[in-house]
Structure formats: structure tokens, C-alpha cells
Amino acid sequence: MKEEDLLLKENEERVIWEEMKRVGYVAAPMVAVTLSEYMLQVISVMVVGHLGQLSLSATAFAISLSQVTGWSLLVGLAGGLETLNGQAYGAQQYEKLGTQTYTAIFSLNIVCIPLSILWIYMGNLLRLVGQDPGISHEAGKFLMWLLPSLFGYATLQPLIRYYQMQSLILPMLVSSSISICFHIIACWLLVFKSGLDSLGAAVSMGLSMWLNVIILILYMKYSSTCKKTRAAISMKIFQGMREFFRFAVPSTVMICLEWWSFELLILLAGLLPNPKLETSVLSVYVLIIIVYSSIMSNADFATSSIRISNELGAGQPHGARVSVIATMLLTATNAIIISTSLFASRKVFGHIFSNDKEVVDCFSNMAPFVCLSLIIDSIQGSLSGVVRGCGQQHVGAYVNIAAFYLFGIPIAVTLSFWLDFRGKGLWIGILSGAALQAVMLSVITSCTNWKKEAAKARRRLLEEEPSLEGGLTWRNDEATS
């Protein structure tokens, strides 16, 4: 290898290492922030699980339903800000960041109205599709008591994107830590001491969610660090709804298609022999996968979506490409550590959620498949962040349709019902879909033209047709890309 080629390679490795350090600086606290956010759900299931198998299956089922029919939609819609806010901040259009955040909050709360009606009648709908009557009744009641948290979540998600885009991690870390500490105490008291039983977990989730929202709003309003991005309330909020939904809708489809495939897994488990056992185990593992995926996607979001959208908005395509490489390296390392830990603790893991020996043994048997799912889901989560950072959410939606609904779910049904693999067959099928999704997203990412994506981002922000030579500001290292 020539000396010049060696120097270029060393320079590339140095740039990637520096990017990994920048990514880690943002991603590490974001893991803690997102973990505390989703631990509201996990703690609720852990506490309620000790009331009995019916309470565990109904609560885990209800929270899983809330993920698919509520949280996933709101996360997906808020994903529109990953493109809009990220590129606006990269282009130093700070006031637009605040205005678009207000637009997203208003839009998401409007969406919560029809979702609330769905949750109110969810118990009846579950019985109509043949689910166990006892589980359906308890899950329906839980969702009705969970309604206040739905509107809190609709306000929280845009606020999180607002802080993430500016790398203001400390306010989120403090507010989420306070809310999770409050939830641990409130959940225990309301479940075991108030007479509400499992419904107490739903009440405590709502209270904790709104506590988090209030703290973040107060910081946004009074902190000097938010001064340049704090926009005034005006008609621009309503005028920006069309642009917001243009990115939010395909982002929602992209995320929800995957989450809905997991919920279909649980619905199918309810049709198997011994539905309480199968539903309990699969619901908890699906919850773990969704929580882990959400944690890692937020960490990856801090690295891929934020870094990529910022770099593209600033007209720096080489920086976006380097961010992708750094993110994938960090993701692979983390996935191996987490999956290894879960596999090592598989024989004791079930005791966290239940005292029932049959449930604990089923947890242990399913663990290897779940560990493999964690690794694959981490990879596709990072790649999905790349797609969102480029504003190509519609491409991710097409990938999810093909991977899960045309490939994974048919395999799951075949293995579970025709070949009698039961719960394992369902999980193998969805695992196959996730693997195909990761492969397809890898091909799309490797074929991305970063200079073209940077030019598109600048045109959208500046509303003109700048040429690559005159309209964009390139860093010195662009010449080597």
C-alpha cells in the first residue's frame, strides 16, 4: 500500500474514532434518559405481576396494546421532528426549532382524541376477536385508566426531540430520574395499599408522565440555554402542520408497522393452548424488546438521526457518512453485551415478573431467541435512524411491509399453528422478519449518496436551488471522501 493511501486510511480511522467519542458523549446519557422513561412500563408490570398470573398477563397485554395503539403512533409522529428539527438546527434556524416543537405537541394531542375512543372500547374489541374473556376485561379496564398518560406522552415526545436536537441531555436526565423515583413509590402504594390493585399502576404511570412533562416545560420556559430556540406562540404553529405531517406520517407508518407485527404476535399467542401462559411470557418479552429497541433507537437517534440530520442541514455529507460508521460500531458492541447478559441470567430472569414456576421455565426456554432478536433489532434500529435522519421515512415503511408482513408473519403462523412450535414458532417468524429488515436497510444505507442528501436538505431549508459548489459549506475533509 502506498504511503499516501496509508495516510488517508489513518486519517479516516482518526475521524471515525473522534466521531465515536462525540456519539458516546451524547448517547450514554440518552440511554439513561430513555431507560428511565420506559422503566415506567417495566416497573408497572413487575409490581402487578406479583398479584397473580391473571394480573400479570392482563397488565402486560394492556401495556403492550398501549404501545401498539398509542405510544408507537405518537413516537412515529414525533419522528417527523427528527428530520425537520435536526436539519433546522444544523442550518442554525433556531427559532424554527421551537415553532416546529409547538406544532408537533398540538398535532399529537389532537391525534390522541380518536386513540382515546379506541382505548375505551378495547376490552369489547378483544373479546370480539376471540381473546380470553378474563384477560380482555382486565386489559380493557387498565387501558381506560391509562388515558391521562396518553396525552402526557403526546406532549413529552416532541419535548424530548426539542432537547435532543440541541444535545441538552442534562435537563432530560434530571426530569426522567425524578419521575422514575416518584413512580416506584407511587406504583407500590397505589397497587398494594390503595385497593386499586393493577389499576394503581396505570394511575401512577399517568402521574409520573405528567411530572416529567411539567419539569421539561418549566426548564424550556425559564432556562437561558433555551433562549435562542424558544419561539413565541403564533399562527406559525398551525401553518407548519402540513409540513410536519408530511414527514410525520411516513415516519409513523415506518415505526408502527414493526411494532404492530409484535402486537400481532401477542394476539396470535392468545389463540394457542394455555393462552394465559403464552400471552404472559410473550407479552413481557415483547415489552422488553420494545423497551430495549426504544432505548437503543433513542441512543442511536442521538447519534444517527441527530448527527446525520445536523450534518446534512449544515451541508456536510462526509460527516453524515462518518456518523453512520461510528453508530454501527457502538451499536454492535452494546448489543453483544446486553444479549450476553440476558442469556447468562435466563434461569433467574423470570422470577422478576412472576413466582409461577411454569412461567419462569417458559421465560428461560425463550431467552436464546430473544437474545438473537436484541442483536438484530439493534442493527436495524441504527439503520432506521439513518433513514429518518435523511428524511426517507417512506422507504423504511416499504421495507417493514416486505420484511414483517410478507415474510416474517407468514413464517410465524406456519411454525406456530401448523408445525406446533407454539410460542417459539411465533418468535422465530418475527425474528426472520427482523433479519430481512436489517439486510434491506443495510443495502439502502450502503447505496446512499450523501452529497445528494445534503443538497436536498439545504434546498428544503433555504427554499432555493444552491449548487454543491456555491450553496454549501464543505469541511476540509470533504475532499478525501
N, C-alpha and C positions, 0 to 999 in steps of 0.2 A: 504494500500500500504506500502511495506517495506521501511525502511529508505534508503536503497541502491538504490531502484527504484526512490524514490523522488529526491535523489541527481543526478541521471542520467538524470531525466526529467528537473531539474533546469539547469543542465549543457547544455542540448540540447537547451533549451529556450534562455540561455545566448548567446550561439554560433550563433543562428539564429538572435537574436537582433543585435549582433555585425556585422553580415553579412549584415543585412538590412541597418545599418548605412554606411557601406562601399559602398553598392549598391547605396544608396541615394546620397552619395558624388559624385559619377560618373554620376548617372542617371539624377540628377536635372539639371546640366549644359548641358547635352546632349539633354534634352528636348528643351532647349532654342536654341541650335545649329540646331537641326533638324527642329524646328518650323520656324526659320528664313530661312532655305533652302527651305522649301515647301511653305512659305508665298509668294515667288516669283509668284507662280501659283495663289494662292488665291487673292493676291492684283491685279494681272492682270485681273482676272475675275471681281473683284469688280469695277475696274476702267472702263473696257469696258462695263459692264452691264448698265451703265448709258447712253450709246449711243442708247439703244433701245433693244427690245426683240430679234430681229434677231441677233444683235451683241452679246448679252448675250448667246443665245443658240449656235451660231456657235463657239464662243470662248471657252465656257465651254466644248462643244463637242470636239473641236480640242485638248484642253489640256487633256481631258480625253483619247482621242485616243493616244496622245503622251505618256501618262502614260502607256498604254497597249502595244503599238507597239514600244516603245523606252525606257522610264525610267524603266519600270518593267524588261525588258531584261537586262539592264545594272546593276540594283540593284541586280538582281538574279545572274548574272555572278560574280559581286564583292562579293557576298555572299560566294564564294569559299574561299576567304581570311579569313572568319570568323573561318574556321577550320584550315587552313594552318598557317596563321599569329598568331592566338591565341595560338595554341599549340607550335609553334616555340618560341614565346616569353616566354611562361611558362617554356619551356626547356632551356631558356637562349641562344638560337641560334639567336642572334640579327642581324647578317649580312643577314641571310636568310630572315628576315622580310623585309628588304629594297629591296632585289632582287626580292622577290615574288610580292612586290608592283609594281615595274617596269614592271614585266611580265604582271600583270593584266592591267596596263594602256595601254601597247602596244596591248594586246589582245582585250580589249574593243573598242579601236579606230578602229581596223580592222573590228570588228563586225558592227560598225556604217556605213560602206560603203553601204552594202545592205539595211540597215534600211533607209538610205537617199533616195535611189531609191524608196522605198515603200512610203515614205512621199511625194515625188514629185508627185506621181500618185494617192495619196489618194483621192483627190476630185473626180476623174473619177471612182474609185472603189466604193465610197459611192453611187454615182448615179446608178451604176450597180446593187447594192443590194437593190435599191428601196427607199433610203433615200430622204428626201425633197431636191429638186434641189438647192434652195437658201442656205440652211444650208450647203449642201455638197460643194458648190462653195466657200463660205466664210471660212469654216473649212479647205479646201484644201489649200487655199492661206495662211492661218495662219500657217499651218504646214511647208510650204516651207520657210517662213521667220523665222521659229523656228529652222532650221537646225544647225546654229552655236552653239546653246545651247546644241544640242545633243552630239557633240564632247566634249564640255566643261564638260558635265555631265559624260561622259565616263572617263575623267581624274579625275574628282572630287571624284567619288565614291571610287576608290582604295586609294586615299589620305586620305579620311575620315577613312577608315579601318586602315590605317597605324597609324594615330594619336590615334584612339580609343584603339587599342591594347596596347598602351603604357600609356593609361589614360592621354594623353596630350590634355586636353579639352580646356584650355585657348586659344591656337592659333586658334582653330576652332571657338570658341565663338567670338573672335575679328574679324576674317575674315568674318564670316557669318553676324555679326552685321553691318560691313562696307558695305557689298554687299546689304543687305536689305535696308539700309538707301539710298544707291545710287539708288536702284531700284524704291523706292517710288517716288523720284524726277524725275528720267528718264522716268518712265512709264507715269506719269501725263503729262510731257512735250511732249513726243512723241505721245501720244494718242490725246491730246486736242490742242496742239499748232503747231505740225509739219505737219499736214494734212494727216498723215498715218492712223489715226483713230485706228481701232482694231489692225492693223499690228504693230503699235508702241509698243504694249505690248509684241509682240514676239521679236522685236529688243531689247527692254530693258531687257528681260529675258536672252538673249544671252550675252549681255554686263555684266550684273550682275554675271552671272555664271562664266564667264572667269575672272572677277575681283577676285572672291573667289578663283579660282584655282591658279592664279598668286601669291596671298598673301601666300597661303599654300606652294607652291613650294619654294618661297623665304625663308620662315621660315625653311623648311626642309633642304635647302642647306646651310644656314648660322648660324642656331642656334646650340649652343653647346649641347642642350638637345637631339638632333637627331644624335649626332656624332656616337654613337655605333651602330645605326641601319641604318646609311646612307651607302649604298653599292655602289660600283663602277659600271659603265655601262660596261657590258661584255656579252659574249656569253651565260652566265648562264641565262640571261633573256629569250632567245629563247629555251634553253634546259628545262626550267621549265614550258613551255606552256602545255605540255602533262599532267603533274601533276595538274596544275591549272585547266584545263578544266575537269579533272576527278571529281573534286568537284564542279566546277562552273556550269556545265551543269545540273546535278540533282538539284542544288540549284535554277537555273533559272526556271526549269520546276515546282518546288515546288511553287515558288512565282508567276510565270506568270499564272499558272492555276487558281489561285484565282483572280488575277487582271483581267484576260480575262473574267471571269464569270461576273464581274461587267460591263465590256465594252459590253458584250452581252446583259446585262440588258438595256443599253442605246440604242443599235441598235434595240432592240425589242420595246422600247418606241417610236422610230421613226416610227413604223408601226401602232401605236394607233391613234384614233381620236384626233385631235388637237395636232399634233406632236411637234410644237414649244413649247407649254406649258409643255407637258410631258417631252420632252428632256431637256428643260431648268432646270426644278426642279430636275429631276433625275441626270442630269449631275453635277449640283452643289453639291447635296448630296453625290453622288459617289466620287466627288473630295474631299469633307470634310472627308468621311470615309477613303479614301486612304491616305490623308494627316495625319489624326489622327493616322491611323494604322502605317504609316511610322514613325511618331514621336514616338509613343509608342514602335514600334518594334526596333527603334534605342536606346531608353532608356532601353528597355528590353534586347536589344543586348548588351548594356554596362554592363548589369547585368547577363543575362543568357549566351549568346553566348561567350562574352569575359571572364567572370568569370569562366564559365564551361570549355571552351577550355583551359584557363590558368591553371586551377586546374588539368585537365586531362593530359595536357602536362607535368606538374610537378609531376604527379603520385600521386595525392591526391583525391581519389574518394569521400571521405566523404565531402570534401569542395565543390565538384560539387553538391552533393545532397543538402547540406545546401543552396547553391546559388539558387537552384530551388525553395525551400520553401520561401526564402526571396523575390524572384522576384514575386511569385504569390501573396503574401500578399500585396506588394506595388502596383501591377497591379490592384488588386481588389479595393483597396482604391481609386486609381486615376480614374478608370473607373466610379465608382459611382459618384464621384464629377463632372466629366466632363459631363456625361449624364444628371445628375440632373440640371446642369447649362443650358444646351441646351434646356431641356424640359421647364424650367422656362421662357426662353426667346423666346419660339417658335413663339409668336404672333408678335414679332418685328424683328425676325431674317431675314425674307425675305427682309425687307427694305434695308439691307446691299447690296444686289445684284440687286435689281430692284425696280422701282417705280410703277410697274404694280400691281394693286390690285389683279387680278386673280392669278398672280404668287405668291404674298405674302401669299394669303389664302391657296394655294396649299402647300407652304412650311410649314405652320402651321399644316395642316392636316397630313402631312407625318412625322412630328417630333417624335411622340411616337415610330414609327417603327425604325427610325434612332437611337434614344437613346438606344433602346434594341440592335441594331446592334453594337453600340460602346462598350457596355459591353461584348458581346460575342466575338467581334473581339479582344478586349484587352486580353482576356483569351487565345484565340488561338494564338495570336501574341507572347505571352510569351512562350507558349509551343512549337511553331515553332522555337524560339530561342534556346530552349533546344535541339531540333533535329539537328539544324545546328551546335551547339557547339560540339555535339558528332560526327559530320561528317556523319549523317544518312539522308542526304537530299533526297535520293531516296525514303525513307519511307514516308516522308512528301508529295512527289509527288503523291504516290499511294493514300494517304488519301484524297488529294484535288480532285483527279479524282472521287473517290467514293462520296465524300460529295457534291460537286457542280454539276458535270455533270451527275451523275447517280441519284441524289436525289433532289438537290435544284432547278436546272433549269427546269426539267420537272414539278415540282410543280408551279414554277413561270409562265410558259406558260399556264398551266391548269387554274390557278386562274385568270390570266390577260385576256386571249382571250376567254376561254370557259365560265367562270363564271362572266366575265365582271367586275372584280375588277380593271382593268387597271393598273395604276402606283403602287397602293398599292399591287396588286397581285404580280407584279414583285418583289417588295421589300420583301414581305413575303416569297416568294420562295427562294430568295438568303439568307434571314435570317435563313431559315430552314437548308440550306446547311452549313452555318457557325456554327450553333448549333451542327450539327452532326460532323463537323470537330473538334470542341473543345472537344467533348466527346471522339472521337477516339484518339486524341493526348494525352488526359488525361490518357487513358488506357495505351498507349505506354510509356509515361513518368513514370507511376507508376510501370511498369514492367521492367524498365531499370536496368541492372546490372552495377553499377558504377565502380566496380573493374575491370570488363572485359573491359569496355570502356577506363579506364586509361591504362591498359596493351596494348590495341590496339594502342592508341596514342603514347605511348613510343616506341613501335616496329616500327611504321611508321617514327618517328623522328630519332631513333638511328640505324635503319636498322639492328636490331638483335632481338633475342627472349629472352628478360630478363624475369626472373621469378618474380612473385609478391614479393617473399621474398627477392631476392637478387638484382633485377634490378630496383626496385622502392624505392623511399624515402617516407616513411609514416610519417605523423604527429602523435603526441601522442594520439590525439583524435580519430584516426582510430580504435583503439581497442574497442571503445564504439559504433561504427557504426553498 
